[in-house]
Each structure stands twice: as C-alpha cells, then as structure tokens.
C-alpha cells in the first residue's frame, strides 16, 4: 500500500524559507510525475510544481525562481524548497504521485506566511 506523508510546514515571516518533505512508502513501479499542489482557503487546488522520472521540472508561474522541487530516490522522499515566501503562498500543501491508473495523495501540511 502506497502512503505519502508530508512534513515541514509551519509559520514563517514573509521573505523566509521552508522546506517541505514528502516521504513515500510502498512500491510504485512507474509514475508519470511527482508533484506538489496547494489549496488556499476559498480557492481551488493549484498545481505548484512537478518532477518526472527523468527529473524534468515544471512550476506554476507564481513560484518560478523561488521554489525548487527535487527528489532523493535513496530516501524515497520528495522535497519542495520554498524561498522568498509571500503571504499569498499561504495554503495547505499536498504531495502527489501520478501513475498510469491513479493519483496518490498525502494528508497535507499547512504553510502560513505572515506579512
């Protein structure tokens, strides 16, 4: 059974940094991408960043140059390094793995950026 567990969220001042982690347990033989979504109160869930098996990355325009997605295969962990955080980055952040037949989700971690 595949499980994703996020950690690393918290409260930070604007301009600060956080690193989110997503620990993956269970076996996934092939995936299309791994990624991070976020959902702010009253807003739709937004895809923030993705990384493929070949380590190709993509970011939503609002985080380009500030966020970096990466993964460590040896630790079965994916990361989202978030720098120069802004109040508008406040949201619950979810990690996800998309395979051919389904998408796996973590439980989410809260990120709050104060002005």
Buried (B, 14 or more C-beta within 10 A) or exposed (E): EEEBBBEBBEEBEEEBEBBBBBBBEEEEEEBEBBBBBBBBEEEEEBBBBBBBEEEEBBBBEEBEEBBBBBBEEEEEBBBBBBBEBBEEBBBBBBBBBBBEEEEBBBEBBEBBBEE
